[in-house]
Amino acid sequence: MPQSPLFVRSALLLGLGLLCSAAALAAPAVSLAGVLGGKALLVVDGAPPKGVGPGQSHQGVKVVSVGRDEAVIEIEGARNTLRLGEAPVSIGARSSGKRIVLTSDSRGHFVNSGLINGKIMQYMVDTGATAVSIGRPDADRMGLNYQQGKPILMNTANGSAQGWQIRLDSVRIGDIEVLNVEAIVTPQAMSYVLLGNSFLGQFQMTRTNDQMVLEKR
């Protein structure tokens, strides 16, 4: 029986939405073809090279800085360094339902952005850390009331110092949220929030080459 125009239109829109969602989940593969006039010649997903200067973006890839034979790029808050002659890199985090897919940077680290209690944070996965670890300056920026937490003694490069054990209301990566997560606020600043096992322990973790997959238990 012929379908009504409204049914066909709805099906097409649904199909288009699914395609767009799948495209959004895919982190672009980016390589550096050269440097010309202070601009990085980026190759994104195999397309012809495009000259992009610092502060400019192309297909979701922002150029942060350009050197003689390298360029620092940023995709969804995660940075990586492209070098001439190296294979394309794909950085970022993808999440769908109960599954997060992370792609490592050129150093082999899994670095990206997420939310703690609704505030943006830059994290690095650390399977050796017992709990999520946050430097005091980041904790202040995110408005965490850590001084009401449990005082703990921590070893630092300058000797022993006081830290705090707290509970985070929420840690979100993509569209996956974990509630009531144990965390440690360290007295010193850190380059990233360390995403430790108080968060990672909620997932089944597998790693293949440069990808780490976290599936909610």
C-alpha positions in Angstrom: 0.0 0.0 0.0 1.5 3.4 -0.9 2.7 5.4 2.1 1.4 8.9 2.7 3.7 11.9 1.9 3.7 12.8 5.6 5.0 9.3 6.5 7.7 9.4 3.8 8.8 12.8 4.9 9.0 11.8 8.6 11.0 8.7 7.7 13.4 10.8 5.6 13.9 13.3 8.5 14.4 10.4 10.9 17.0 8.9 8.7 18.8 12.2 8.2 18.8 12.7 12.0 20.4 9.3 12.5 23.0 10.1 9.9 23.8 13.4 11.5 24.1 11.8 14.9 26.5 9.2 13.6 28.6 11.9 11.9 28.7 13.9 15.1 30.1 10.9 16.9 32.9 10.4 14.5 36.2 12.2 15.4 37.8 13.6 12.2 41.1 12.2 11.0 43.6 15.0 10.6 47.1 15.3 9.2 49.5 18.1 8.3 50.4 18.3 4.6 52.7 21.3 5.0 53.1 24.9 6.4 52.6 27.8 4.0 52.7 31.5 4.9 52.2 30.9 8.6 49.2 28.6 7.9 48.9 24.9 8.5 47.8 22.9 5.4 45.3 20.5 7.0 44.0 17.3 5.5 40.7 16.4 7.2 39.2 13.0 6.5 41.2 12.7 3.2 39.9 16.0 1.7 42.3 18.3 -0.2 44.6 20.4 2.0 43.2 23.6 3.4 45.3 26.5 4.7 44.2 27.4 8.2 45.9 30.0 10.4 46.2 30.2 14.2 42.8 30.9 15.7 40.9 29.7 12.6 38.8 26.6 12.3 38.1 24.2 9.4 35.6 21.3 9.6 35.6 21.4 13.4 39.4 21.5 13.7 40.8 24.6 15.3 44.5 25.6 14.7 46.1 26.8 17.9 49.6 27.5 16.7 51.8 26.8 13.7 55.5 26.1 13.8 58.1 25.3 11.2 57.1 21.7 10.6 54.2 21.2 13.1 50.9 22.6 14.2 48.9 22.4 17.4 45.2 21.7 16.8 42.1 21.5 19.0 39.0 19.4 18.5 36.2 19.7 21.0 38.6 21.0 23.7 41.2 18.3 23.2 44.6 19.3 21.7 47.1 17.5 19.7 50.3 18.2 17.8 50.5 17.4 14.1 53.9 16.9 12.5 54.9 16.7 8.9 55.1 13.1 7.6 53.1 11.6 10.4 50.0 9.5 9.9 46.6 11.2 10.4 45.4 11.5 14.1 41.9 11.3 15.4 41.3 12.9 18.8 38.3 13.3 20.9 35.7 11.4 22.9 32.5 9.9 21.5 29.7 8.6 23.5 26.4 6.9 22.7 24.0 5.5 25.3 26.2 3.5 27.7 29.4 3.5 25.7 32.3 6.0 25.5 35.0 5.7 22.9 38.2 7.7 23.6 41.1 8.2 21.2 44.6 8.8 22.5 46.8 11.7 21.5 50.3 11.5 20.0 51.8 10.8 23.5 49.4 7.9 24.1 47.3 9.8 26.6 43.5 9.9 26.7 42.8 13.6 27.1 39.5 15.4 26.5 36.9 17.6 28.1 33.8 16.8 30.2 31.8 18.2 33.1 32.1 18.1 36.9 28.9 19.3 38.6 28.0 21.0 35.4 31.3 22.9 35.1 33.8 22.3 32.2 37.0 20.4 33.0 39.9 19.0 31.0 40.6 15.4 32.0 43.2 12.7 31.4 42.4 9.1 32.0 44.6 7.6 34.8 44.0 4.0 35.5 46.6 4.1 38.3 44.7 6.7 40.3 42.3 5.4 43.0 39.9 8.4 42.7 39.2 11.4 40.5 42.0 13.9 41.3 41.5 17.6 41.0 44.0 20.4 41.5 43.0 23.1 44.0 42.8 25.9 41.4 40.4 23.8 39.3 38.4 23.0 42.3 38.1 26.7 43.1 37.1 27.5 39.6 34.4 24.8 39.6 33.1 26.1 43.0 33.7 22.8 44.8 33.2 23.1 48.5 36.2 20.9 49.2 37.1 22.5 52.6 34.1 20.8 54.0 35.5 17.5 52.9 37.7 15.0 54.8 41.2 16.4 55.3 44.0 14.0 54.2 47.8 14.2 54.2 49.4 14.0 50.7 53.0 13.7 49.6 54.0 16.5 47.2 57.3 17.6 45.6 57.7 20.0 48.5 56.9 17.5 51.2 53.6 16.7 52.9 50.6 18.9 52.4 46.9 18.8 53.2 44.4 17.6 50.6 40.7 16.9 50.8 38.5 13.9 50.1 35.1 14.8 48.7 32.1 13.5 46.7 31.3 15.0 43.4 27.6 15.2 42.6 28.1 14.4 38.9 30.9 13.6 36.4 29.7 13.7 32.8 31.6 12.5 29.6 29.5 13.1 26.5 26.0 12.0 27.3 27.0 9.6 30.0 26.8 10.8 33.6 28.0 9.1 36.8 26.7 10.4 40.2 28.2 10.6 43.6 31.8 10.1 42.6 34.7 10.0 45.1 37.4 12.6 44.4 40.5 14.0 45.9 41.4 17.7 45.8 45.2 18.1 45.8 46.9 21.2 47.3 48.9 21.9 44.1 47.7 22.8 40.6 47.5 20.0 37.9 47.5 20.2 34.2 44.4 18.0 34.0 41.8 16.4 36.2 42.9 12.8 36.6 40.0 10.5 35.8 40.7 7.7 38.2 39.0 4.5 39.2 36.2 6.0 41.3 34.8 7.0 37.8 36.4 4.3 35.6 35.3 1.5 37.9 31.7 2.1 36.8 32.7 0.8 33.3 34.0 -2.3 31.6 37.2 -1.1 29.9 38.9 -2.4 26.8 41.7 -0.9 24.8 42.8 -1.6 21.2 45.7 0.4 19.7 44.9 4.1 20.2 41.3 3.6 21.3 39.8 2.9 24.7 36.2 1.8 25.0 34.3 2.3 28.3 31.0 0.5 28.6 28.7 1.3 31.6 28.3 -1.7 33.8 
